[in-house]
Amino acid sequence: MSKRDKPQDSELVDAARALDEGLERFEALATQLEQAPLQSEKHLERASATLNSLADMDEQLRLRVGALVSAISRVRDRQQAQAEAVHQRAQVLQTRTEVFKELLVRYGALGQSAGELNVRMQEFAQQRQQAKTTEEQTALGASFQALQTRMTEVAGEAQALTQAADESDFGDIARQADSLRQQLLSARNKMSLLQKNFEAS
């Protein structure tokens, strides 16, 4: 990776590096002052110059400490803002999960109702084949009406679930519920046609 491609350091890293470099220079000069000989005028002048440099560097270090503290404060504010965003997203996720579970429960109940209807339709077909007397045919008509009513009810439940899933933006459940509704309506219409043919025969 070339220098041009190298990612820039963050403000926090730059401030910490600047402070660390300043501290190293300050410590080096402080050690130099501490170990400097003081036996001549030249020594005293050099030590005095070092002392002045240390005073200047002390002010620079104070500024660099302030810059690092400010950088830390801004990083903390960013982290808190991100944490709040994460918390809000977690709440949305929890709500969406609860809605999804509720829709799944409704879809499971819908599937169970459809399964029960399938069994009843098979039983009705057998009863129709076995019906011989007028009484049996009359009872068969009552069973047919009850079955048609229940199929209409379950189809209505499927439509309600489709709408609820659409409004909640859960397209998969909406499509599955609508497919089941269409299957129920198609089966109801076929049964109605077969029953009319049976009664006319």
N, C-alpha and C positions, 0 to 999 in steps of 0.2 A: 504494500500500500504506500503510495507516495505521500509526501508531506501535504500536498494539496488535498488529497482524499482523506487525510486523517481527521476524524471527528473532533470538533472543538470541545474543550473541557467545560464543565458546568461552572456557573458563577461561584458555587460553593467550593469546588476544587481549586479554582483560580485564587480565591481569597485565602484559602487554607495554605496553598503553596506560597503565596506572597508573604504571609505571616511567618511561615516556617523558614523561608529564606532570610527574612529580616531578622528573625531570632538567631539564626546561625551567625549572621554577620555581627550582630550585637554581642553575642557570647564570645566570638573570636576577638572583637575589639576590647571587651571587658577583660578577657584573659591577658591580652597584650598589655593593657594598662596596669593590670595587677602585677605582671612580671617585669614591667619596664624599669630599667635602672634610673635612679634619680641622683646621680653623682655630679652632674654638670649642667651648665645653662642649656646646652643643646638637649640634654635629656629632659630637662624640665619643660622646655618649649614643645618637645615632641609629645610628652605626656599630656600637656595642656591641650594640644591640638586633638589628641585622641579623646580626651575628655569632652571637648566640644562636639566632636563627631558622635560620641555616645549620646550626648544630650539631644542632638538633632535626630539621631536614630530612634531615641526613646519616643519622641513625638511621632515619628513615622510608624513605629510599632503600635502606638495608641490608636492611630488612624486605621491601621491594618486590622487591629483587633475589632474596632468598630465596624469595619467593612465585613469581617467574618461573622460577627454577631448579626448584622443586617441580613447577610446571605442566609444564615441559619434560620432567621425569622421568616424570610420569604419562603425557604424550603418547607418550614413547618406549616406556613399558611397554605402552600400548595398541597402538602400531604393531607391537611385537614379538609381542604376542598375536595380532594379525590376520595377521601374516606367518606365524606358526606354523600358524594355521588354514588359510591359503592353501596352505602347503606340504603339510599333511595332505590337503587336498582335491585337490591336484595328484597326490599319490600314489594316491588313490582313483580319480581320472580315468585315470591311466596303467594301473592294474590293470583297470579296467572296459574300457578300450580294447583291452587285450591279450585279455581274455576275449571281447569282441565280435569281434575279428579271428579268433580261433580258431573261434568258432561260425560265422562267415561262411565260413571255409575248409571246415569240415565240411559246411555247407549247399551250398557249391559242388560238393564231391565227391559229395554226395547227388544233386544235380541232374544231374551227369554220369552217375551210375549209372542214374538214372531214364531219361535219354535213351538210354543203351545198351540198357536193357530194352525201350524202345519200339521200337527198331530190331529187336531180337531177336523181339519179338512179331509185327512185320510180316513178318519172314522166316518165322517159324513158320506164320503164316496162309497164306503163299504155298506153303510146303512141304506143308501139309495139303491144299490144293487140288490139288496135283500128285501126291500119294501115290496110287499105284495098286496096287503089289504088297504082299504080306504083309511082306516085308523092309522096305520103305519105311515102312509103317505102324508096324512095331515100332521102327524108328529114330526115327520121329516121337514115339512114346510116351516114349522115353528123353529126347528133346529137351524134351518137355513137362514131364517131371519136373524136369529141370535148370533149366528156366525158372521153374517154380513155386518151386523151392528158392531160386533167386536173388532172386525177387520177395519171398519171405518174409524173406530176409536184409536186403534194402534197406529193407523196411518196418520191420524191427527197428532198423536204423540210424536211420531217421527218428524212431522212438519214443524212442530214446536221446537223439537231438538235441533233441527236443521237451522231454524231461525236463530236460536240461542247461540249455536256454535258459530254461525256467520257473524253475529253481532260481537262475539268475543274474539273473532279473528282466528278461529281454529278450523281452517278449511277442510282438513282431513275428516274430522268427525262430521262436519256439515255434509260433505259429499257422501259419506257412508250412510248417514241417516236418511238423506234424500234418496239414495239408491234403494234402501230398504222400503221407504215409503212408496216408491214407484213399483217395486215388486209386489207389495201388498195390494195396491190399487189394481194392478194388472191381474193378480190372482182373484181379487174380488169380482172384477168384471168378467173373467172367464167363468167363474162359478155361477154368476148371475145368468150368463148366456146358457150354460149347461143345464141349469135348473129350469129355465124357460123351455128349453127343448124337451126336458124330461116331463114337465107338466103338460106339454102339448101332445106328447106321445100317448 
